[in-house]
Amino acid sequence: MNKVIFHNLSIPYAQPLIGMYDFDKNGIFYAVPGDIVVTRSKVSKAYLDFLESCGYDFGNVTFVSSDEGLENTCNSPFENNTFINQIKRNINNPNAYTFDSFIFSKLESELVNQLGLVSIVNAEQFQKFSTKSFFRTTAKELGIPVPRGFEAVTTVYDAFVKICYLFLTGFKRVVSKYDHGSAGIGTKIYHLRSFLSELNILENYFKSDSLLGFHDSEMRSFVIEGWYDNVVYSPSVQFFIGAEGEVSVVSIHNQVFYDNKITYRGCYSKQAIPSVVVEKLVEQGTKFTQYLSALGHRGHLGFNSVVLTNGDLLWVELNPRKVMSSYVYQMSKIIYQSDATSVYYQSLQVSKEKWVGKEIDEILVELSNVLFSKDRKSGVIPFNYGLLHSEGTLSVAVFSTMEADTDKMIKYVESL
């Protein structure tokens, strides 16, 4: 069954950066002939031509973008009847298409109903399974190890007591995470030596109305966890639950973070993780995913974890949706037509002042010496470039059949 692909970033950021919601252009990496790809603005023809040279086939793919400018909010495409009618006009037989999204929130659910499309996912599952407290509680019930800490913390006093307890039992740093937080937003680290001087920060943080744009006090819940400094790997594993509840492993990566150790920056292919860790990820992740399947979850989901110097694997969070590394893995499948273990890849978000004001076509020229080539079977694919023009930021994925080549290409892009 062909797909209507709309990878809207359905997260209500309080102050979104200009271009942030052009994230939806990442949906093209899932497109095959017969699909319809929906984006807020047009995808560059030069960029599509480049991807076709890498192995993509857009010959019978329909691209739909708004004829008028949409507001820079997560819900603007769903409230614009002109845009929705544009999409409808390109769907001849709605029952012949399934809906493919990054997140399946109530916004996506309502759009599916308006368009008459097929979806194995339901809107309630994202809200039901996405909180960090749900994840911790479920993991503990299943005997899956998580960081020492507490869930469903709702008051400043309760947070203060639990943070102090973790300090007193050996942690030098403690982290609080907003239950509905995403992409590191709503996460705060507290230090043992300065915690008492940060009490006003703790109070303001727990009472803030700006967390991800939510204003409902009933949604203001947190988890409190000890922060582990002895992390050697940060694996993520992605699963898919089919229409009948069948569970399959999609991909495994080692994550790369910015210096704050919170914000995702990129990933390595699974060869970067010891095989014994991979086996644990699959075994314990399958157990958790089968439990979610029994509860009615369908579609994509991903787990994040950490491995400590002593070999302990701790599960950190569940994302009941696709994740950023999903796109890099999908690229590798298309350009190599294989899941071969001999394919190495990395991705990294890169920011450069000189890129501010530029378009993706110009970046393709600047990276021309290292762009992916089917003949070489290696090279760079820039992607996730919504913030390129306003912030000079995009991500690069590098691929090769030789691990050392991926390191060299990443360093080359960083050195530009």
C-alpha positions as CSV (number, residue, x, y, z in Angstrom):
1,M,0.0,0.0,0.0
2,N,1.3,3.4,-0.9
3,K,1.7,6.2,1.6
4,V,0.7,9.8,2.2
5,I,3.9,11.0,4.0
6,F,3.6,14.0,6.2
7,H,6.4,14.2,8.9
8,N,5.1,17.3,10.7
9,L,7.1,18.1,13.9
10,S,4.0,18.0,16.1
11,I,5.6,19.3,19.2
12,P,4.3,22.7,20.5
13,Y,7.6,24.5,21.1
14,A,6.9,27.7,23.0
15,Q,9.4,29.8,20.9
16,P,10.1,27.8,17.7
17,L,13.1,28.9,15.6
18,I,12.4,30.2,12.1
19,G,12.3,27.2,9.8
20,M,12.1,24.6,12.6
21,Y,8.9,23.1,11.2
22,D,10.4,22.6,7.8
23,F,11.6,19.4,9.5
24,D,8.7,17.8,7.5
25,K,11.1,17.6,4.5
26,N,12.7,14.6,6.1
27,G,9.7,12.6,5.1
28,I,11.1,12.3,1.6
29,F,13.6,9.7,2.8
30,Y,10.6,7.2,3.2
31,A,9.2,7.9,-0.3
32,V,8.9,5.3,-3.0
33,P,7.1,5.4,-6.4
34,G,3.4,5.9,-5.9
35,D,3.7,7.8,-2.6
36,I,2.5,11.3,-1.9
37,V,4.9,13.5,0.1
38,V,3.4,16.5,1.9
39,T,5.6,19.5,3.1
40,R,4.9,23.0,4.2
41,S,7.2,24.5,1.4
42,K,8.6,23.1,-1.8
43,V,11.5,20.7,-1.7
44,S,14.4,21.9,-3.8
45,K,14.6,20.2,-7.3
46,A,18.4,20.2,-7.1
47,Y,18.1,18.3,-3.8
48,L,15.7,15.8,-5.2
49,D,18.0,15.3,-8.2
50,F,20.9,14.7,-5.9
51,L,19.0,12.1,-3.9
52,E,18.0,10.3,-7.1
53,S,21.7,10.2,-8.0
54,C,22.2,8.4,-4.7
55,G,19.6,5.7,-5.5
56,Y,16.2,7.2,-4.7
57,D,13.4,7.0,-7.3
58,F,11.0,10.0,-7.2
59,G,9.7,9.4,-10.8
60,N,6.2,8.5,-9.7
61,V,6.2,10.4,-6.3
62,T,3.8,13.3,-5.9
63,F,5.0,16.3,-3.9
64,V,2.4,18.6,-2.3
65,S,3.4,21.8,-0.6
66,S,1.4,24.9,0.5
67,D,0.6,27.5,-2.1
68,E,0.6,30.1,0.7
69,G,3.0,30.7,3.6
70,L,2.1,28.8,6.8
71,E,2.7,30.1,10.3
72,N,5.7,28.8,12.1
73,T,3.7,26.7,14.6
74,C,3.2,22.9,14.8
75,N,-0.5,23.0,14.1
76,S,-0.7,25.6,11.3
77,P,-0.9,23.0,8.4
78,F,-3.9,21.3,10.1
79,E,-5.8,24.5,10.5
80,N,-5.4,25.7,6.9
81,N,-8.3,24.4,4.9
82,T,-6.7,25.6,1.6
83,F,-3.7,23.4,2.3
84,I,-5.8,20.4,3.3
85,N,-7.9,20.8,0.1
86,Q,-4.6,20.8,-1.8
87,I,-3.7,17.5,-0.3
88,K,-7.2,16.0,-1.0
89,R,-7.0,16.9,-4.7
90,N,-3.9,14.7,-5.1
91,I,-5.5,11.7,-3.5
92,N,-7.6,9.8,-6.0
93,N,-8.5,6.8,-3.8
94,P,-7.9,7.5,-0.1
95,N,-8.5,3.9,0.9
96,A,-5.4,2.9,-1.2
97,Y,-3.1,5.0,1.0
98,T,-1.8,4.6,4.5
99,F,-0.6,7.6,6.5
100,D,3.1,7.9,7.4
101,S,4.1,10.4,10.0
102,F,7.0,11.3,12.4
103,I,4.6,11.6,15.4
104,F,1.0,10.5,15.4
105,S,-0.7,13.0,17.7
106,K,-4.3,14.2,17.7
107,L,-3.4,16.6,14.9
108,E,-2.4,13.7,12.6
109,S,-5.4,11.6,13.7
110,E,-7.8,14.4,12.7
111,L,-6.1,14.9,9.4
112,V,-6.3,11.1,8.6
113,N,-10.1,11.3,9.3
114,Q,-10.4,14.4,7.1
115,L,-8.5,12.8,4.2
116,G,-10.1,9.3,4.7
117,L,-6.8,7.6,4.8
118,V,-5.8,4.2,6.4
119,S,-3.7,4.2,9.6
120,I,-2.7,1.4,12.0
121,V,-1.9,4.0,14.6
122,N,-4.4,5.8,16.9
123,A,-4.0,9.2,18.4
124,E,-4.5,8.1,22.0
125,Q,-1.4,6.0,22.0
126,F,1.1,8.8,21.8
127,Q,-0.4,10.6,24.8
128,K,-0.7,7.3,26.6
129,F,2.8,6.0,26.1
130,S,5.0,9.1,25.7
131,T,5.5,10.2,29.3
132,K,8.7,9.4,31.1
133,S,6.9,8.3,34.2
134,F,5.0,5.7,32.2
135,F,8.2,4.4,30.8
136,R,10.0,4.1,34.2
137,T,7.0,2.5,35.9
138,T,6.5,0.0,33.1
139,A,10.2,-0.8,32.9
140,K,10.4,-1.6,36.6
141,E,7.3,-3.8,36.3
142,L,9.0,-5.8,33.5
143,G,12.3,-6.1,35.4
144,I,14.1,-3.9,32.9
145,P,16.8,-1.7,34.6
146,V,16.4,2.1,34.7
147,P,18.5,4.8,36.3
148,R,17.9,5.2,40.1
149,G,15.2,7.8,40.6
150,F,11.6,8.7,40.9
151,E,8.6,9.2,38.6
152,A,5.4,11.4,38.8
153,V,7.0,14.2,40.8
154,T,4.6,17.1,40.8
155,T,5.6,19.5,43.6
156,V,8.7,21.6,44.3
157,Y,8.8,20.1,47.9
158,D,8.7,16.5,46.6
159,A,11.4,17.3,44.0
160,F,13.6,18.9,46.6
161,V,13.4,15.9,48.9
162,K,14.1,13.4,46.1
163,I,17.0,15.4,44.7
164,C,18.5,15.6,48.1
165,Y,18.1,11.9,48.6
166,L,19.9,11.1,45.4
167,F,22.7,13.4,46.4
168,L,23.0,11.8,49.8
169,T,23.1,8.3,48.2
170,G,26.1,9.0,46.0
171,F,25.2,11.1,43.0
172,K,27.1,14.3,42.3
173,R,24.6,15.4,39.7
174,V,20.8,14.8,39.5
175,V,18.5,15.5,36.5
176,S,14.9,16.4,36.4
177,K,12.9,15.7,33.2
178,Y,9.5,17.1,32.2
179,D,7.2,14.1,31.7
180,H,6.1,15.3,28.3
181,G,9.5,16.7,27.3
182,S,11.1,16.0,24.0
183,A,14.5,16.6,22.4
184,G,16.0,17.5,25.8
185,I,13.6,20.3,26.3
186,G,12.2,20.4,29.9
187,T,15.4,18.8,31.3
188,K,17.5,20.4,34.0
189,I,20.7,19.2,35.7
190,Y,21.4,20.0,39.4
191,H,24.9,19.9,40.9
192,L,25.7,18.8,44.4
193,R,28.0,21.7,45.2
194,S,25.6,24.4,44.0
195,F,22.2,22.9,44.6
196,L,21.2,25.0,47.6
197,S,21.9,28.2,45.7
198,E,19.7,26.9,42.8
199,L,16.5,26.4,44.8
200,N,14.9,29.4,43.2
201,I,15.8,27.9,39.8
202,L,14.1,24.6,40.9
203,E,11.0,26.5,42.0
204,N,10.8,28.5,38.8
205,Y,11.4,25.5,36.7
206,F,8.6,23.4,38.3
207,K,6.1,26.3,38.0
208,S,7.1,27.4,34.5
209,D,4.4,27.9,31.9
210,S,6.7,27.8,29.0
211,L,7.6,24.1,28.9
212,L,6.9,22.9,25.4
213,G,4.0,25.4,25.2
214,F,1.9,23.5,27.7
215,H,-0.1,25.5,30.2
216,D,-2.2,22.8,31.9
217,S,-1.0,22.3,35.5
218,E,-2.3,18.7,35.4
219,M,0.4,18.0,32.8
220,R,3.2,19.4,34.9
221,S,4.8,16.2,36.1
222,F,8.5,15.2,36.2
223,V,10.9,12.4,36.8
224,I,13.9,12.8,39.0
225,E,17.0,10.6,38.3
226,G,20.6,10.3,39.3
227,W,23.0,11.4,36.6
228,Y,25.6,8.8,35.6
229,D,29.0,10.2,34.7
230,N,30.5,6.8,33.8
231,V,28.6,6.3,30.5
232,V,30.6,4.7,27.7
233,Y,27.8,4.1,25.1
234,S,24.4,5.7,24.6
235,P,22.5,3.1,22.5
236,S,19.1,3.5,20.9
237,V,17.0,0.7,19.4
238,Q,14.0,1.2,17.2
239,F,11.1,-1.3,16.8
240,F,8.0,-1.5,14.7
241,I,4.7,-3.0,15.7
242,G,2.5,-4.1,12.8
243,A,-1.3,-4.0,12.3
244,E,-1.7,-7.5,13.9
245,G,0.7,-6.6,16.8
246,E,3.7,-8.3,15.4
247,V,7.0,-7.0,16.7
248,S,10.2,-6.4,14.7
249,V,13.5,-4.7,15.3
250,V,14.2,-1.9,12.8
251,S,17.6,-0.5,13.7
252,I,20.2,0.1,16.4
253,H,22.5,3.1,16.9
254,N,24.9,4.7,19.3
255,Q,23.8,8.2,19.9
256,V,26.0,11.4,19.9
257,F,25.1,14.3,22.1
258,Y,26.1,17.9,22.4
259,D,28.4,18.9,25.3
260,N,25.5,19.2,27.7
261,K,25.0,15.4,27.3
262,I,21.3,16.0,26.8
263,T,20.6,17.3,23.3
264,Y,20.8,14.8,20.5
265,R,23.4,15.7,17.9
266,G,23.7,12.5,15.7
267,C,24.4,8.8,15.7
268,Y,26.7,5.9,14.7
269,S,25.6,2.7,13.0
270,K,25.3,-0.3,15.3
271,Q,28.9,-1.6,14.7
272,A,29.9,1.0,17.2
273,I,28.2,-1.0,20.0
274,P,29.6,-4.3,21.4
275,S,27.6,-7.3,20.3
276,V,26.8,-8.3,23.9
277,V,25.1,-4.9,24.3
278,V,23.2,-5.3,21.0
279,E,21.9,-8.7,22.2
280,K,20.7,-7.2,25.5
281,L,19.0,-4.3,23.6
282,V,17.1,-6.7,21.4
283,E,16.1,-9.1,24.2
284,Q,15.0,-6.5,26.7
285,G,13.6,-4.1,24.1
286,T,11.5,-6.9,22.5
287,K,10.1,-7.7,26.0
288,F,9.0,-4.1,26.5
289,T,7.7,-3.7,22.9
290,Q,5.6,-6.9,23.2
291,Y,4.1,-5.5,26.3
292,L,3.2,-2.2,24.4
293,S,1.8,-4.3,21.6
294,A,-0.5,-6.1,24.0
295,L,-1.7,-2.6,25.2
296,G,-2.6,-1.6,21.6
297,H,0.5,0.3,20.5
298,R,1.1,0.2,16.7
299,G,3.7,1.7,14.5
300,H,7.3,2.9,15.2
301,L,8.9,3.4,18.6
302,G,12.4,3.8,19.9
303,F,14.2,3.4,23.2
304,N,17.2,5.3,24.5
305,S,19.6,3.7,27.0
306,V,23.1,4.1,28.5
307,V,25.9,1.5,29.1
308,L,28.1,2.2,32.1
309,T,31.8,1.4,32.5
310,N,30.9,-1.7,34.5
311,G,28.8,-3.0,31.6
312,D,25.4,-2.2,33.2
313,L,22.7,-1.4,30.6
314,L,20.2,1.2,31.9
315,W,17.1,2.1,29.9
316,V,16.5,5.8,29.9
317,E,13.3,6.6,27.9
318,L,10.7,5.6,25.3
319,N,9.8,7.6,22.2
320,P,6.5,6.2,20.8
321,R,7.3,7.5,17.3
322,K,10.1,7.6,14.7
323,V,13.4,9.2,15.9
324,M,16.1,11.3,14.2
325,S,18.3,8.3,13.6
326,S,15.4,6.6,11.8
327,Y,16.1,8.8,8.8
328,V,19.8,7.9,8.5
329,Y,19.0,4.2,8.7
330,Q,16.3,4.6,6.0
331,M,18.8,6.4,3.8
332,S,21.3,3.5,4.2
333,K,18.6,1.0,3.2
334,I,17.7,2.9,0.0
335,I,21.2,3.8,-1.2
336,Y,22.7,0.4,-0.5
337,Q,19.5,-1.7,-1.1
338,S,20.7,-3.7,1.9
339,D,20.9,-4.0,5.7
340,A,24.5,-5.3,5.3
341,T,26.7,-5.1,8.4
342,S,29.5,-4.0,6.1
343,V,27.8,-0.6,5.7
344,Y,29.0,2.1,8.2
345,Y,27.4,5.4,8.7
346,Q,27.4,8.4,11.0
347,S,25.2,11.5,11.3
348,L,26.0,14.8,13.0
349,Q,24.3,18.2,13.3
350,V,26.6,21.0,12.2
351,S,26.3,24.7,12.5
352,K,28.3,27.4,10.7
353,E,28.0,31.1,10.7
354,K,28.9,31.3,7.1
355,W,25.9,29.1,6.2
356,V,23.4,31.6,7.7
357,G,21.3,32.9,4.8
358,K,22.2,30.0,2.5
359,E,19.9,27.5,0.8
360,I,20.4,23.7,0.5
361,D,21.4,24.1,-3.2
362,E,24.4,26.1,-2.2
363,I,25.4,23.5,0.4
364,L,25.3,20.8,-2.3
365,V,27.8,22.9,-4.3
366,E,30.1,23.4,-1.2
367,L,30.0,19.7,-0.4
368,S,30.4,18.5,-4.0
369,N,33.8,16.9,-3.4
370,V,32.4,14.6,-0.7
371,L,28.7,14.1,-1.7
372,F,27.5,10.5,-1.8
373,S,28.3,8.7,-5.1
374,K,26.8,5.3,-6.1
375,D,30.1,4.6,-8.0
376,R,32.2,5.1,-4.9
377,K,29.5,3.7,-2.6
378,S,30.4,6.3,0.0
379,G,29.9,10.0,0.7
380,V,27.9,12.7,2.5
381,I,24.1,13.4,2.4
382,P,23.0,16.7,4.0
383,F,19.5,16.6,5.5
384,N,17.3,18.1,8.1
385,Y,18.1,21.6,6.8
386,G,15.0,23.6,8.0
387,L,17.3,25.8,10.2
388,L,19.9,26.2,7.5
389,H,18.8,29.7,6.3
390,S,18.1,31.2,9.7
391,E,20.7,29.5,11.9
392,G,23.3,28.0,9.6
393,T,22.4,24.6,10.9
394,L,21.8,21.2,9.2
395,S,22.7,17.6,9.7
396,V,25.0,15.4,7.6
397,A,24.9,11.7,7.2
398,V,28.0,10.0,5.9
399,F,28.2,6.5,4.5
400,S,30.9,4.1,3.5
401,T,31.8,0.4,3.5
402,M,34.9,1.4,5.5
403,E,34.6,2.8,9.0
404,A,37.6,5.1,8.8
405,D,36.1,6.9,5.8
406,T,33.1,8.0,7.8
407,D,35.3,9.6,10.4
408,K,37.3,11.4,7.8
409,M,34.2,12.8,6.0
410,I,32.6,14.0,9.3
411,K,35.9,15.8,10.2
412,Y,36.1,17.3,6.7
413,V,32.6,18.8,7.0
414,E,33.3,20.1,10.4
415,S,36.5,21.8,9.2
416,L,34.9,23.7,6.3
